[in-house]
Amino acid sequence: MKFYYTYILLCSDKSYYTGMTNDLERRLTEHQAGKKRDCYTFKRRPVELKWFVQCTNPSEAIKIEKQIKGWSHRKKTALIEENWQDLVEFSKNYNEYGHPDSRGSSTSSD
């Protein structure tokens, strides 16, 4: 069976990079080696694998990658840390619930 991976890297500048691959070990080696000069991680090495999920369907891996790429830094951190309460909190619709800063539930910034 073929597997596909969606992954999150922590870059040296503390930003996150989210990607998708069918060979996680090879792709991590490429990121660390700086194989592509135009890649986001090239000037942000070294990178560290912080999270990944394995899928059997490439469409599912791509869907997860696109979803995570739209997330804030703190929401990605909550996923990595398996902090499900914060993940839910950071997922709330601001139009419906208001911005977290205005609710007094969070004082940190992204």
C-alpha positions in Angstrom: 0.0 0.0 0.0 1.2 3.5 -0.9 1.3 6.2 1.8 1.2 10.0 1.6 2.1 12.4 4.4 1.1 15.9 5.4 3.7 17.4 7.7 4.7 20.5 9.6 8.3 21.6 10.0 9.6 24.2 12.5 12.1 26.4 10.7 15.1 28.2 12.3 13.2 31.5 12.3 10.4 29.8 14.3 7.9 29.9 11.4 6.2 26.7 10.3 6.3 25.1 6.9 3.5 22.7 5.9 3.9 20.2 3.0 2.8 16.9 1.6 4.9 14.1 0.2 4.8 10.4 -0.6 8.2 9.8 1.0 8.6 11.7 4.3 12.2 10.7 5.0 13.4 11.7 1.5 11.5 15.0 1.7 13.0 15.9 5.1 16.5 15.2 3.8 15.8 17.5 0.8 14.6 20.3 3.1 17.7 19.9 5.4 20.1 19.8 2.4 18.5 22.8 0.7 17.9 21.0 -2.5 15.7 23.7 -3.9 17.0 27.3 -3.6 13.5 28.7 -4.1 11.9 26.6 -1.4 10.5 28.4 1.7 12.8 26.4 4.0 16.0 27.0 2.0 17.0 30.1 4.0 15.3 28.9 7.2 17.4 25.8 7.8 17.8 23.8 9.9 14.3 22.5 10.1 12.7 20.1 12.5 9.8 17.8 11.9 7.1 18.7 14.5 4.0 16.8 13.2 2.8 14.5 10.5 -0.1 12.4 9.5 -0.1 9.4 7.2 -2.8 8.9 4.6 -3.6 6.2 2.1 -5.2 8.6 -0.4 -3.2 11.5 -1.9 -6.3 13.6 -2.2 -6.8 13.4 1.5 -3.2 14.4 2.2 -3.5 17.4 -0.1 -6.8 18.4 1.5 -5.2 18.3 5.0 -2.2 20.3 3.7 -4.4 23.0 2.3 -6.4 23.2 5.4 -3.4 23.5 7.7 -1.7 26.1 5.5 -4.6 28.4 6.2 -4.2 28.2 9.9 -2.5 30.7 12.2 0.8 29.9 13.9 -0.9 29.4 17.2 -3.4 27.0 15.8 -0.6 24.9 14.2 1.2 25.0 17.6 -2.0 23.7 19.3 -2.1 20.8 16.8 1.6 19.9 17.3 1.2 20.0 21.1 -2.1 18.1 20.9 -3.7 20.9 22.8 -7.2 20.1 21.6 -8.9 22.8 23.8 -6.8 25.6 22.2 -7.2 24.0 18.7 -11.0 24.3 19.1 -10.8 27.8 20.5 -8.6 29.0 17.7 -11.0 27.4 15.2 -14.0 29.5 16.2 -15.5 31.8 13.7 -14.6 35.4 14.7 -17.8 36.7 13.1 -19.8 34.5 15.4 -17.7 34.5 18.5 -15.6 37.7 18.2 -11.8 38.0 18.1 -10.1 36.1 21.0 -8.4 39.3 22.1 -11.8 41.1 22.5 -13.1 38.1 24.6 -10.1 38.3 27.0 -9.3 34.6 26.4 -5.9 35.2 24.8 -3.3 37.9 25.1 -0.7 36.4 22.8 -0.2 37.4 19.2 0.8 35.4 16.1 
